[in-house]
Amino acid sequence: MPTALPTSAQSPLRPPEITSWPKLRRGLVMVCAAVLLAGCASKLPTQVDRPVSSAQPPAASSPLVQISQQRQKAESKAGPGVSGFEILAGAQAAYGARLALVQGAKHTLDVQYYAIHADASTARLLESVVNAARRGVRVRVLLDDFHGTGRNAQVMRLAFEPNIEMRMFNPLPGDRDSPISRMWNAATDFQRAQQRMHNKLFLADNVMGIMGGRNLGDAYFDNDESSNFLDTDVLVMGPAVQDLSSSFDSYWNNERAYPVQSLISKKTLEDMQQAYQARPGKGGDDDTTNVASEPAASSASSGGALPSPPDGEPRPGGAISDEQRERAWDMQPVDLQAVPLVWAHSVVMADAPSKIPAVDSDGQTNALSAAPGVLDNKRLAQLRALAETRNPGHSPSADSVVDGLVQLLSYAKKDLLIVSPYFVPGESMRQAFKDAVQRGVRVRILTNSLSSNDAPIAHIGYARHRENLLRDGVELYELVSDESDLRAAFGLGSGQNSFREGRRVMLHSKVLVLDGQLLVVGSMNLDQRSKLQNTEIAVLVRSRKLSGQAAGMIEKGLESAAWHVVLKDGKLLWQAPQNTRLKDQTTEPDASLPLRLMLKIISPFTPDSLL
């Protein structure tokens, strides 16, 4: 694996940050080294103590509950069962909303993520979480374990902070300071290791929350020095949050969730930290990994000004720069009493944690626990009712969030607008799009170009279906990776922390707009991994206003920040976006020849089901 912090939202078959031929070559070398490594695989602990806990009912004493009730009473259309939503597209809105939830929480914080990276943005946010715990807030942190190695393992020190519980979902055995060791153990239990908890939730007092595509890390908040993700979350206020909390509880109390203390000791983490600091090029203390053990600043709990960012000298070797720390600490919490909410009916879709197999006492995958997550008939009926004005009655069952969305596509009448960074439709999904086009539905899909894709191997699954999709009448767009052409796109071209010249942009949003009236935002990609392997969560909101906001941002991006892929004389042509310096291309734009050749070589050995 590369030494840079991983940011890909994918499986071991999608090595993160492999965006060029040298990096791809290094990744293949390390995979080979893992396979050749001698020794037996480590096993996970048995007879683990997992105290059961659940979300607490929203309490009237919570300032967040009071704000939610006041906002709902002030909205004439906010009737029973209706929740408030705001699309969080920009870095300031997404980061500031999380800060506001942490600082406003009085009783509980529930945090569930696929990845939490040890960097500047996370350090500032987790310090606020520690402050919340020290003022009496019960904090539960649930993290998928794929990235729990190296410097990122230091976030596990939260588990040793009073009033914070932390569990790792579907953990990988092996030395957390050795990626090769972890890769070896993953290879010996490949089927289970490639299945990951991909859900993202940030919930406060069971009344406000954030869900969508973002993990926690600099690249998700426009604070990485080289490349950043274009992503989308929604702020949720009201009863829908209780459905999100119910999903969190089902994962938290599942046998696949291991308390950090059962996997690693605080002393081991401290020894890893000291060893990391002593490595050549690291240059001293890494203040971004000590937020759970250093005294927390009191100003966040007292309501005063936020503390200044930690001081430190710029360091080489991929360490956090002063500029990154300053940008993170310049972010301000949003005013939850003033955010522009849209009140609407909604339905939460969530895969069951049993979609990922458990491990028995011998360390082997328990196939009996590997049943897919099921969306029951009642939930599917609600989804279909959102897509139609009439009550549809009985609905068939679905095996996953992605299956539920594919079924929902059949109710589109005019327009489907889809954003999926990793798009591997497979034959059944491609047929659903073809059927929609034949019904007269306009289908437009925005995905990553090869050059903007942080997981190029995933591009194989998209590229093999690309020509057939175009022949079926689907309109395809691929993101331009150069930030200089993205400054005015997606409503992010001005204001604090807008994209900066010279950085690369990678698409990470997962959004669907159906007939201009139904908006879906979640953690899922429209690919076989989200369908078959990863667990996912999504919220469907029936609102013309909110759908219009999302569609407006996406359509602006299609015009000014995406290649329009078409067939001309039977060959692929990438048409340049309007009003840019770019020219039409006849090969994958901005992608090197070695990378394109390597993917062609690998393609026959990478079926859609593994992408």
Buried (B, 14 or more C-beta within 10 A) or exposed (E): BBEBBBBBBBBBBBBBBBBBBEBBEBBBEBBEEBEEBEEEBBBBBEEBEBEEBEBBEBBEEBBBBBBBBEBBEEBEEBEEEBBBBBBBBBBBBBBBBBBBBBBBBBBBBBBBBBBBBBBBBBBBBBBBBBBBBBBEBBBBBBBBBBBBBBBBBBBBBBBBBEBBBBBBBBBBBBBBBEBBBBBBBBBBBEEBBBBBBBBBBBBBBBBBBBBBBBBBBBBBBBBBBEBBBBBBBBBBBBBBBBBBBBBBBBBBBBBBBBBBBBBBEBEBBBEBBEEBEEEEEBBEBBBBBBBBBEEBBEEBBEEEEBBEBBEBEEBEEBBBBBEBBEBBBEBEBBEBEEBEBBBBBBBBBBBBBBBBBBBBEEBEBBEEBBEBBBBEBEBBBBBBBBBEEEEBEEBEEBBBBBBBBBBBBEBBEEBBBBBBBBBBBBEEBBEBBBBBBEEEBBBBBBBBBBBBBBBBBBBBBBBBBBBBBBEBBBBBBBBBBBBBBBBBBBBBBEEEBBBBEEBBBBBBBBBBBBBBBBBBBBBBBBBBBBBBBBBBBBBBBBBBEBBBBBBEBBBBBBBBBBBBBBEEEEEBBBBBBEEBEBEEBEEBBBBBEEBBEBBEEBBEEBBBBBB
